[in-house]
Amino acid sequence: MLSRTAEQLYWTGRYVERAENMARILDVSQRLSVQGRARSRDANEWVAVLDILCAERQYAEIHGEVTEAGVIAFLTLDRSNPSSIYSCLRTARENARALRSAISAEMWESLNTTWLAIRDLTEADMQAQGLREFFDWVKVRSHLFRGVSYTTTLHDDGFAFIRLGTFLERADNTTRLLDSKFHILADSGTDPAANYYEWGAVLRAVGAFRAYHQLYHDVITPSRVAELLVLQPQMPRSLRFCFDQVTYLLGTLSLGRKLESERMAGEFCARLRYGQIEKIQANGLHDFLMETLDRIAELSVHISHDFLMTV
C-alpha cells in the first residue's frame, strides 16, 4: 500500500473519532455545568476543557473571556479551529474523497452525507435543534461510519490503518477526559446524590454507565471510574483496550519487521496489562495521565516514521 493512502486512511479514522470525542467532552461538560454549582466552579469546568485540549491561547485570540457559549461555539462549528467538530468532519471527508478507490461506497456516502448536513449549519440552528441532540447526532454519525467500515470493506491493511487511527485517537481522548474531570470532581464533596450524578455523567460521556454497574455492582466512586477507564480490558474506551488494539494492529502491519512504534506500543500495553489502580493513584493519577499523553504523541510520531509520509 502507498504511504500516501495509508496516511489518509489513518487520519480519516482519527478525525472521525476526534469529532465524536469532542461531542462527548462537550456533552459531559454541559451536563455538569447546569447542576447549580458556584460561578467560579462552573467557569473552571470550561477552562479545564480548553486546558486539556491545549487550546487556551487560540480560544483567547478569538473569544477572549472563557464562557460556556464561547467554548461550545469554538469546539463545534468554528471554521478556524482545526479540532472543532466542523473541521474534523470536513478533513475526514476530504481524505475520504481522495480515497474513493480504496474505500467502499457506503463509507464515502456516510462521510459525505454527514459533511453535507453540517456544512451550512449555524450556531442558531444548533441551538434550535438542541445541544444534546446535536452531540448525539455527531456520535451516531461516527458510529455509522465505523459500522459500514467494518461490514463493507476488506479487512486488509487499509482497514487496519483506519482502526489504528481510531484507537490511538480514542486513547488520547479517554486520557484527556479523565484527567480534565478527575481533579475537579474528586474534590467535589461527599454528597452521594451529587457524586452519583456527576460521575455518572462522565461515565455516560464514554458510554460506560451500564458497563460500570455490570462490573462493580456498587456506588460510583472516583477510584472505580479511573480503574474502568484505564485498566479494564473489556471496556472499549479504556486505555487498556485501546492499546491492546493498537499493539495488535501494529504487529499485523509490521510484517515481522522490528519497528519502534510496535515496541513502544507493546511496552506501554504490558504496563497497563499488569498495572494496579491503587499504585497508579498512589504515584499520582494526573502524572500518569500526562505521561500517557506524552507516550501517545511519541507513538504517533513513530507511526508516521514507520508507515506514513509525514515524519
PyMOL commands that set and color helices and strands:
alter all, ss='L'
color gray80, all
select helices_A, chain A and resi 3-33+39-52+56-63+68-76+85-98+105-119+123-129+131-152+157-185+192-205+209-216+222-231+239-254+260-273+277-283+285-307
alter helices_A, ss='H'
color red, helices_A
deselect
rebuild
show_as cartoon
